[in-house]
């Protein structure tokens, strides 16, 4: 079994994409930057457990979300505070919102955009359809909003999902419960200001028109399998990680598709399909070589494949921990990113590989 080995287990120097890989083990307080042979090139200490992940800004600073003690109880993937940490480990900016969850992005203008929870008002909550009615939250039904703040922490834009779309058209899936409606898990800012959005509980990916607040693109269906990490590629196609491919057996899949036609251009799945399966978290990154770096999150596994799906690099995180003494050890990772050693995020900060 592949997951009985840790560190770098595959490395094809000729076909892999040189660089350094960044990841943050869940339940721990450290972000690691590793080389192609698994050596730790740099690390950052966080105030508390990650609110899922961290990534590098073009100036080399780390942008991360960390867990705060307040906010809605019992909801998964909470953060609560977004922090920017320089290469030396000094915190140079922070912004607190106990309702922040899952994803956050630094905008080109220096603002920060992020996902947050808010209770859906009574005028809307009766319109939420689907979900297991036995799984509820004592406070009501939580919904997703997107907030943008400037460097001074002032709110400059806000979008509430229930105010802008036809709620009934996007019901929760049958096994998602009714503690939340939608459960957004990724956002991505497009150059024109529009926002890409992924919502797990209703198998929905969409692009929000910044000017109108409406969806200018949407795909909602069980075939998306409680997806994560919806993004646009340099070629204009969209890519998404499908966590639970419908049908017999267990399996995940990464697909690249044409947004105009929804035609699948490229995809990767396991063979047999159970050999690649992460029912939650996870993501993918298209590298400059055309290869794809995939984070099979529940196993703490990152691997690089070529366009013809040849495995050329693989790393399995050796960093295990548990929430408490009653829980099993876990090496889960929400996302992983590969950076060029000569790119702006790293250049001159580590020795050449």
NORMO-V123891 format. One record per residue. N is the residue number from 1. OMEGA is omega in whole degrees, -180 to 180 (999 if undefined). D_CENTER is the distance of its C-alpha to the mean C-alpha in whole Angstrom. Layout:
BEGIN
{{N	OMEGA	D_CENTER} {N	OMEGA	D_CENTER}}
END
This chain:
BEGIN
{{1	-174	26} {2	-171	24} {3	174	22} {4	176	25} {5	-177	25} {6	-173	23} {7	180	22} {8	-179	23} {9	175	24} {10	177	24} {11	175	25} {12	-176	27} {13	-175	28} {14	-173	29} {15	180	26} {16	-177	23} {17	-177	22} {18	178	23} {19	179	21} {20	-174	19} {21	-178	15} {22	175	13} {23	-179	12} {24	179	12} {25	176	13} {26	179	12} {27	177	16} {28	-174	17} {29	-177	18} {30	171	17} {31	-176	15} {32	169	17} {33	-175	18} {34	175	19} {35	-175	22} {36	177	22} {37	176	25} {38	-179	22} {39	179	24} {40	180	23} {41	-179	23} {42	176	22} {43	178	20} {44	175	19} {45	-180	20} {46	-180	18} {47	-177	20} {48	180	19} {49	-179	16} {50	166	12} {51	176	11} {52	-170	8} {53	175	8} {54	174	10} {55	-177	11} {56	174	14} {57	179	16} {58	178	19} {59	179	21} {60	177	20} {61	178	19} {62	173	16} {63	-174	14} {64	168	12} {65	179	12} {66	-174	14} {67	173	16} {68	-174	19} {69	-176	22} {70	-178	22} {71	-175	20} {72	-180	20} {73	170	21} {74	178	20} {75	-173	16} {76	173	13} {77	177	10} {78	169	13} {79	176	13} {80	177	16} {81	177	16} {82	-176	15} {83	172	17} {84	-175	18} {85	-179	20} {86	-174	22} {87	-179	23} {88	177	25} {89	180	23} {90	178	25} {91	-177	23} {92	177	24} {93	173	22} {94	177	20} {95	-178	20} {96	171	20} {97	-174	19} {98	-178	19} {99	176	17} {100	178	14} {101	174	11} {102	-164	7} {103	-177	6} {104	-178	9} {105	172	11} {106	-180	14} {107	178	17} {108	-180	19} {109	179	22} {110	175	21} {111	178	19} {112	180	16} {113	-176	14} {114	175	12} {115	177	11} {116	174	14} {117	171	16} {118	178	20} {119	178	23} {120	-179	24} {121	-178	27} {122	-179	30} {123	-178	31} {124	-167	28} {125	-179	27} {126	-179	30} {127	179	28} {128	-177	25} {129	173	26} {130	-179	24} {131	179	23} {132	-175	25} {133	178	27} {134	-179	28} {135	-175	25} {136	178	25} {137	-177	24} {138	-178	27} {139	-175	26} {140	177	26} {141	179	23} {142	178	20} {143	-176	18} {144	170	15} {145	178	16} {146	-180	15} {147	175	17} {148	179	18} {149	176	20} {150	-177	22} {151	178	23} {152	179	26} {153	180	23} {154	179	25} {155	-178	23} {156	178	24} {157	179	22} {158	180	20} {159	177	19} {160	-172	20} {161	-174	19} {162	-179	22} {163	-169	24} {164	-176	23} {165	179	23} {166	-172	25} {167	-175	24} {168	-178	26} {169	-176	25} {170	-178	21} {171	171	22} {172	177	20} {173	-171	20} {174	-176	23} {175	-177	21} {176	-178	19} {177	-179	21} {178	174	22} {179	178	21} {180	166	18} {181	174	18} {182	-179	15} {183	177	12} {184	-179	10} {185	173	6} {186	171	5} {187	176	8} {188	-179	10} {189	178	13} {190	-176	16} {191	-179	19} {192	179	21} {193	176	19} {194	-174	18} {195	173	14} {196	-173	12} {197	174	11} {198	180	9} {199	-171	11} {200	-170	11} {201	176	15} {202	175	17} {203	-173	15} {204	166	15} {205	-174	13} {206	171	15} {207	-179	16} {208	174	18} {209	-175	21} {210	-175	21} {211	-175	25} {212	-175	25} {213	-179	22} {214	174	23} {215	173	21} {216	171	22} {217	172	20} {218	175	19} {219	-178	18} {220	-180	18} {221	-178	20} {222	180	19} {223	177	19} {224	166	15} {225	175	15} {226	-168	12} {227	174	10} {228	166	6} {229	176	5} {230	-173	8} {231	175	10} {232	178	14} {233	-179	15} {234	180	18} {235	179	21} {236	176	20} {237	177	18} {238	177	15} {239	-179	13} {240	177	10} {241	178	10} {242	-173	12} {243	-174	12} {244	-179	16} {245	179	18} {246	178	21} {247	-178	24} {248	178	26} {249	-177	25} {250	177	21} {251	174	19} {252	-178	15} {253	170	15} {254	179	14} {255	168	15} {256	-177	16} {257	177	19} {258	-176	21} {259	-179	20} {260	-175	24} {261	-173	25} {262	175	22} {263	179	23} {264	-178	21} {265	-177	22} {266	176	20} {267	176	19} {268	172	18} {269	-179	19} {270	177	21} {271	-5	25} {272	-167	25} {273	179	22} {274	179	22} {275	175	21} {276	-174	18} {277	172	16} {278	-174	13} {279	178	13} {280	-177	10} {281	173	7} {282	-180	7} {283	-178	6} {284	179	9} {285	175	11} {286	-176	14} {287	-176	17} {288	179	20} {289	-172	22} {290	173	21} {291	179	19} {292	174	16} {293	-177	14} {294	174	12} {295	175	10} {296	-159	12} {297	-173	10} {298	179	13} {299	-177	15} {300	-175	14} {301	173	15} {302	-180	14} {303	-178	16} {304	179	18} {305	176	19} {306	178	22} {307	177	22} {308	167	25} {309	175	22} {310	178	24} {311	-177	22} {312	176	23} {313	179	21} {314	178	20} {315	176	19} {316	-173	18} {317	177	17} {318	-174	21} {319	-178	19} {320	172	20} {321	177	20} {322	-180	21} {323	177	20} {324	-174	24} {325	-179	27} {326	-176	27} {327	176	24} {328	176	23} {329	-177	22} {330	173	18} {331	-177	16} {332	177	13} {333	-177	10} {334	178	6} {335	173	6} {336	-179	9} {337	175	11} {338	179	14} {339	174	17} {340	176	20} {341	179	23} {342	179	25} {343	-175	22} {344	-177	22} {345	-172	19} {346	-168	22} {347	178	25} {348	-176	28} {349	175	26} {350	179	26} {351	178	29} {352	-178	29} {353	999	28}}
END
